[in-house]
Amino acid sequence: MSYRALLADGLSLGNGSSGVVGVIVMLTWHDPRALAVACLFVFIAWGFDSIDGLAARGLERSPAEGAVLDSLCDTSSFAALPAALLTAYGARGGHSTLIISGIAGGVFFGCAVLRLRRYTVGAVGHIPEERTSFEGVPSPVAAMSVAASILAAMTGPPALAWMPILFAAGAAPLMLSRIRYRDTPRLAAWMIRAKWPLPILAVIAYAARNVAVALSVFFAAYLASGVLSSRERTRSDMGSEGR
């Protein structure tokens, strides 16, 4: 294997290892901060996942090799780790909270794995091309939204206690949906044009010096953006048919 191939595979494995390390932190570090640190490993995994494709670009090998390895590693960091985080968060509350969060974690894991299967099947055997949007919420975004909501619930007011469950319940089915979600540049353009208050709330949350709340608002805006765009396209299509 070439140096670049080893680098690309190493970055992908760094992504998957981040998920494993996050679980190990929760299992072995008996400290109230362990859950918060484990949440950070979701974002570390996303960092690895964001650059492994750049390292693999131009390699003379089957695209299937990178796609399969990427999905296998994503299962650890963006499916298993968020499910474990939700369960560990629920364990901090009562028995009913633990059961509900455990169920939410299991459902999230299943939806993330199915989302990764769809991505892998679509990627194998196809020539890679520039992507401008995704079908369904990408599993890294769904996982980060759960991690951010857990951090916000831990550091914010008690009213946010159920926010991680709500994020998991919303992100899980959206991963399997056929709704189109913008890539980062298109998302930034949408945020600028938006006429409803979520971007404003993000600024307020940041001003309140709680980055986790600001991130949660941002992810809520992203999850909602696809749904709103889908409704706008449906209305446009109905209007065209009416004419």
QUIQUIKA-V497030 format. One line per field, one symbol per residue. ss: DSSP state (@ for helix, = for strand, . for the rest). phi: phi as a letter, one per 20 degrees, with the letter a starting at -180 (. if undefined). burial: # if it has 24 or more other ideal C-beta (glycine too) atoms within 12 Angstrom, else .. Layout:
ss: ???
phi: ???
burial: ???
//
This chain:
ss: ..@@@@@@@@@@@@@@@@@@@@@@@@@@.....@@@@@@@@@@@@@@@@@@@@@@@......@@@@@@@@@@@@@@@@@@@@@@@@@@@@@...@@@@@@@@@@@@@@@@@@@@@@@@@@@@@.........===...@@@@@@@@@@@@@@@@@..@@@..@@@@@@@@@@@@@@...===.@@@@@@@@@@....@@@@@@@@@@...@@@@@@@@@@@@@@@@@@@@@@@@@@@@@@@@.
phi: .ffffffffffffffffffffgffgfedeebgefffffffffffffffffdffffefnfebfgfffffffffffffedcfffffffffffffdeffffffffffffffgfffffffffffffefndffcfddbcenffgfffffffffffffffdefgfegefgfffffefgfffefefedffgffffffffegddeggfffffffffmcfffffffffffffffffffffffffffffffff
burial: .......##.#############.##.......#############.##..##.##......#.##########################.........###.#################..#..........#.#####################...##################.####....#..##......##..#..#....#.###################.............
//
